[in-house]
Amino acid sequence: MIDKVVELIRRFEPMSSRSREWDFLTAGSGRPQRWHEIEDEHRVLIIADPGAGKTFEAKTRARKVRERGRKAFFIRIEKIDASFDQAFEIGTAEEFTAWLGSTEEAWFFLDSVDEAQLETPRALEDAVRVFGARIHDALERTHIFITSRGDAWRALSDQTLIEQHLPYGEPEHSEEENNTSGKRDPMLKLFRLAGLSEDEIALFAGHYGISDVGDFVDAIKRGNLLTLAERPFDLKALIGVWIADRKLGSQ
């Protein structure tokens, strides 16, 4: 099966922005958001399951921002070290230097915490320190989107790390101070990349050449495979099985 690029309008579900380790997966309030609704936030963490398409989404959004004439960069977190200039996959070190000397805003898509943590437990901390130092004079005009698997993000310590080295706006007051007045929104906004809906599964399958899309989706539901099918990586595997056998098993 030939791999294809299928762009879908993904949804991002708000999560509690001050989660503790034990309630980190708790959903926040508010309706799911689209990219255009969260793009102008300044510090965002996107949590996604393995195979959900977080890297594809980050790269695609970086390209779309650039197409609109804005500065945008895609960088793999594990590549951010002393050789920072070699870390750019979308955008270049020369463009980064030119941006630093300007007054323009820029969008950075940093992917992905889980890959960085595979290198060494301190990889994320080292990367954030280096990145924060490089953009220090332009922190107020940067939009930073970080991706991670849920099981790789250490809710309290990693969030504190981001707030310390990649701050935006005025420092947050202590909880006691905030109790007397309206609380300031947390600096780091948390979202979960939502799984594909049935309509999106059907659209994805159609792009991969499945003509009997309705039968394919029905087979997914009969086999209790929706949890798999909502992740693009696993959905491609199901499509391959369907093309070969015209049937699906069950979990």
Secondary structure, 3 states (H helix, E strand, C coil): CCCCCCCCCCCEEEECCCCCHHHCCCECCCCCECHHHHCCCCEEEEECCCCCCHHHHHHHHHHHHHHCCCEEEEEEHHHCCCCHHHCEEECCHHHHHHHHCCCCCEEEEEECHHHHHHHCCCHHHHHHHHHHHHCHHHHHHEEEEEEECHHHCCHHHHHHHHHHHCCCCCCCCCHHHHCCCCCCCCCCEEEEECCCCHHHHHHHHHHCCCCCHHHHHHHHHHCCCHHHHCCHHHHHHHHHHHHHHCCCCCC
